[in-house]
Amino acid sequence: MESLTIVNTTEVTEFILVGLSNHPKAQIAFFCALVVIYSVTLVGNSVIILVVRIDEQLHTPMYFFLSNLSFLDICYSTSSVPPLLFNGLRDFPTISYNSCYAQMTISLFLGMTECLLLAVMAYDRLVAISNPLRYTVIMNNRVCLQMAISTWVSAFFLSVTPIIAIPARYCGHNVINHFTCEFQALLKLVCSDTLMDLILGLVISVCTLPLPFSFILISYIRIVIAVLKIRSTEARLKAFSTCSSHLTVVTIFYGTAIYMYVKPQSKKSQDQDKIISVFYGVVTPMLNPLIYTLRNKDVKSALRKITRRKES
């Protein structure tokens, strides 16, 4: 692999993706797994969007944000899986500098959007449980739409700003030990470390991982306090059940993302980092619809209604 690295300091025009090129036997299994995962992701999330749109009983803030999450997961998975499939059976595929940066920016944008959207969904659950009588007034259609747009717009500026403000400089190294142009893997090749880079990177990292995650934790602490005040055991279980799916998704997504981005970074890419990034970037979008359909009575009921209509 060392022979593939450009040793001079000329401008880098393309990158070489290592992927599983050093493990040819694993490439076929990985390719087949991606086909299955991507198919389930597209079908599962599309079904959730369709069900929420068709069933009028699901025209609530909670399911509005859920359909947003499903659409986001389709986009997130599509931004990474097709390139993975295209390069899946090739040894050391190359990608142009502009394409690599476009891929990285889109992936960052969608990942940041999911972080913020999960925080918004936690707030929605907090209002629903702590203030049920005014829930529809507080979370009206206009507010929900504004919150959804804000997450997408905020994530866009957070992902684009550092790339435009401080262009990265590479010292001739162009071998990325990853399947795609993932941010952390590409960052290890940058040789233009400046104080401004570090400060801007720290601010954006805090805004997209620890801050939303802390907000979610605080929201759930308040939710638990509100639920414990409910006298009826059945009502308590019902309140907790409305949050269980979202909490499961948060745990899976933030658990892998925080491990990947908050842990001490080294200049050498590790093979385990590739697997972890594939998990939260490819596997998690597939798990989300499964979690929400298997653990949500309303969605399962709506699916049964639609199935019966088609049969009749």
C-alpha positions in Angstrom: 0.0 0.0 0.0 2.9 2.3 0.7 3.9 2.1 -3.0 0.6 3.7 -3.9 1.3 6.9 -2.0 2.5 9.9 -3.8 5.8 10.9 -2.2 6.1 14.4 -3.6 4.3 17.5 -2.4 2.5 18.3 -5.6 -1.2 19.1 -5.5 -3.4 16.1 -5.0 -5.9 15.6 -7.8 -7.2 12.2 -6.8 -7.4 9.8 -3.9 -7.0 6.0 -3.7 -9.5 4.1 -1.6 -8.2 1.0 0.2 -11.5 -0.5 1.4 -11.1 -4.2 1.5 -8.5 -4.4 -1.3 -6.1 -6.1 1.1 -8.8 -8.8 1.8 -10.1 -10.0 -1.5 -12.1 -12.9 -0.1 -14.1 -10.5 2.2 -15.0 -8.2 -0.7 -17.6 -10.5 -2.2 -19.3 -11.1 1.2 -19.2 -7.4 1.9 -20.7 -6.6 -1.5 -23.6 -9.0 -1.0 -24.3 -7.7 2.5 -24.5 -4.2 1.2 -27.0 -5.1 -1.5 -29.3 -6.7 1.2 -28.9 -3.8 3.7 -29.5 -1.1 1.1 -32.6 -2.9 -0.3 -34.1 -3.3 3.2 -33.2 0.4 4.0 -35.0 1.7 0.9 -38.1 -0.5 1.3 -38.4 -0.1 5.1 -38.1 3.7 5.1 -40.2 4.1 2.0 -43.0 2.1 3.7 -42.9 4.3 6.8 -43.1 7.5 4.7 -46.0 6.0 2.7 -47.9 4.7 5.8 -47.6 8.1 7.6 -48.8 9.9 4.5 -51.8 7.6 3.9 -53.1 7.0 7.4 -54.7 10.2 8.8 -54.3 9.0 12.4 -50.6 9.3 11.9 -50.8 12.9 10.9 -49.2 14.0 14.2 -45.9 15.8 15.0 -44.3 12.6 16.2 -44.9 10.8 12.9 -44.2 13.9 10.9 -40.6 13.9 12.3 -40.5 10.1 11.9 -41.2 10.4 8.2 -38.5 13.1 8.1 -36.1 10.7 9.7 -37.0 7.9 7.2 -36.4 10.3 4.2 -33.1 11.4 5.8 -32.1 7.7 6.2 -32.8 7.0 2.6 -30.6 10.0 1.5 -27.9 9.1 4.1 -27.7 5.5 2.9 -27.9 6.5 -0.8 -25.0 9.0 -0.4 -22.6 6.1 0.6 -23.9 2.7 -0.4 -24.0 3.1 -4.3 -20.3 4.3 -4.4 -19.5 1.4 -2.1 -21.2 -1.0 -4.4 -19.5 0.6 -7.5 -16.1 0.1 -5.9 -16.9 -3.0 -3.9 -15.2 -5.5 -6.2 -12.4 -3.3 -7.4 -8.9 -3.2 -6.1 -7.7 0.2 -4.9 -10.3 2.3 -6.8 -9.6 6.0 -7.3 -11.8 9.0 -6.9 -11.2 12.6 -8.1 -10.4 15.4 -5.6 -13.7 17.2 -6.3 -15.8 14.0 -6.1 -14.2 13.0 -2.9 -14.9 16.4 -1.3 -18.5 16.4 -2.5 -19.0 12.9 -1.1 -17.5 13.9 2.3 -19.6 17.1 2.5 -22.9 15.4 1.6 -22.2 12.6 4.2 -21.3 15.2 6.9 -24.4 17.3 6.1 -26.7 14.3 6.3 -25.0 12.9 9.5 -25.3 16.3 11.2 -29.0 16.6 10.1 -29.7 13.3 11.8 -28.0 14.4 15.0 -30.2 17.6 15.1 -33.3 15.8 14.0 -33.0 13.2 16.8 -32.8 16.1 19.3 -35.9 17.7 17.9 -37.7 14.4 18.2 -36.7 14.2 21.8 -38.2 17.7 22.4 -41.4 16.5 20.7 -41.7 13.6 23.2 -40.9 15.9 26.1 -43.8 18.2 25.2 -46.2 15.3 24.5 -45.6 13.8 27.9 -45.0 16.7 30.2 -47.7 19.0 28.7 -50.2 16.7 26.9 -53.2 19.1 27.1 -51.3 21.9 25.2 -49.3 19.5 23.0 -51.2 20.1 19.7 -51.1 23.9 20.4 -47.3 24.0 21.1 -46.4 21.5 18.4 -48.7 22.8 15.6 -48.0 22.2 11.9 -46.2 25.5 11.5 -43.9 24.9 14.4 -43.1 21.4 13.3 -42.3 22.5 9.7 -40.1 25.3 11.0 -38.2 22.9 13.3 -37.7 20.4 10.5 -36.4 23.1 8.1 -34.1 24.5 10.8 -32.4 21.2 11.3 -31.7 20.8 7.5 -30.5 24.4 7.1 -28.4 24.4 10.2 -26.7 21.1 9.3 -26.0 22.4 5.8 -24.2 25.5 7.0 -22.3 23.6 9.7 -21.0 21.1 7.1 -20.2 23.6 4.4 -18.7 26.4 6.5 -15.3 24.8 7.5 -14.7 23.5 3.9 -15.2 27.0 2.4 -13.6 29.0 5.2 -10.4 26.9 5.6 -9.5 24.8 2.5 -7.4 21.8 3.5 -3.9 21.3 2.2 -2.4 17.9 1.5 1.3 17.0 1.5 1.1 14.6 -1.4 -0.4 11.6 0.5 -3.5 10.4 -1.3 -4.2 6.9 0.1 -7.4 6.8 2.2 -7.7 3.7 4.3 -11.5 3.6 4.0 -14.4 2.6 1.7 -15.4 6.2 0.9 -14.1 9.7 1.5 -15.1 9.6 5.2 -14.3 12.8 7.1 -12.0 11.3 9.8 -10.1 9.2 7.3 -9.6 12.2 5.0 -8.6 14.4 7.9 -5.6 12.1 8.7 -4.0 13.1 5.3 -4.3 16.9 6.0 -1.0 18.6 6.8 -2.3 22.2 7.2 -3.0 22.1 10.9 -3.6 25.7 12.1 -5.2 27.2 15.2 -8.2 28.3 13.2 -8.7 24.8 11.9 -8.8 23.4 15.5 -11.1 26.1 16.9 -13.6 25.9 14.0 -13.5 22.1 14.1 -14.1 22.1 17.9 -17.1 24.5 17.6 -18.7 22.4 14.9 -18.1 19.1 16.7 -19.7 20.5 19.9 -22.7 21.8 18.0 -23.4 18.5 16.2 -22.5 15.8 18.8 -22.2 16.7 22.5 -24.7 19.5 22.4 -27.6 17.7 20.8 -26.8 14.6 22.8 -26.8 16.5 26.1 -30.1 18.1 25.1 -31.6 14.6 24.5 -30.3 13.4 27.9 -31.8 16.4 29.6 -35.1 15.9 27.8 -35.3 12.3 28.8 -34.5 13.1 32.4 -37.4 15.5 32.4 -39.6 12.9 30.7 -38.8 10.3 33.4 -39.6 12.8 36.1 -42.9 13.6 34.4 -43.8 9.9 33.9 -43.1 9.1 37.6 -45.7 11.7 38.5 -48.4 9.7 36.7 -50.3 7.6 39.1 -51.7 4.9 36.7 -49.2 2.1 35.9 -50.8 1.5 32.5 -50.4 5.2 31.6 -46.8 5.1 32.7 -46.1 2.1 30.5 -47.9 3.8 27.6 -45.8 7.0 28.0 -42.6 5.1 28.2 -43.5 3.0 25.1 -43.9 6.2 23.0 -40.3 7.0 23.7 -38.7 3.5 23.6 -38.2 3.4 19.8 -36.7 6.9 19.6 -34.4 6.1 22.6 -33.2 2.9 20.9 -32.4 4.8 17.7 -30.5 7.5 19.7 -28.5 4.9 21.6 -27.4 3.1 18.4 -26.6 6.2 16.3 -25.0 8.4 19.0 -23.1 5.5 20.6 -21.2 4.7 17.4 -20.8 8.3 16.2 -19.5 9.5 19.6 -17.1 6.6 19.7 -15.9 7.5 16.2 -15.5 11.2 16.5 -14.9 12.0 20.2 -12.2 9.4 21.0 -8.5 10.5 20.7 -7.6 10.6 17.0 -4.3 9.3 15.6 -2.7 10.0 12.2 -2.9 6.4 11.2 -6.3 5.0 10.1 -7.4 1.8 11.8 -9.4 -1.0 10.1 -11.9 -1.0 13.0 -12.8 2.6 12.2 -14.0 1.6 8.8 -16.3 -1.0 10.3 -17.7 1.4 12.9 -18.4 4.1 10.3 -20.1 1.6 8.0 -22.3 0.6 11.0 -23.7 4.1 11.7 -23.7 5.2 8.1 -25.1 2.1 6.4 -26.6 -0.3 9.0 -28.3 2.3 11.3 -30.5 3.7 8.4 -31.7 0.1 7.9 -32.4 -0.5 11.6 -34.5 2.7 12.1 -37.6 1.5 10.2 -37.3 -1.9 11.8 -37.2 -0.5 15.3 -40.1 1.9 14.7 -42.3 -0.8 13.0 -41.6 -3.6 15.4 -41.9 -1.5 18.6 -44.7 0.9 17.5 -48.3 -0.2 17.7 -49.7 2.7 15.7 -47.4 2.0 12.7 -48.2 -1.8 12.8 -51.9 -1.0 13.0 -51.7 1.4 10.0 -49.8 -1.3 8.0 -52.5 -3.9 8.8 -55.2 -1.4 7.6 -53.4 -0.7 4.4 -52.9 -4.4 3.8 -56.6 -5.2 4.3 -57.6 -2.4 1.9 -55.4 -3.9 -0.8 -56.7 -7.4 -0.2 -60.4 -6.2 -0.3 
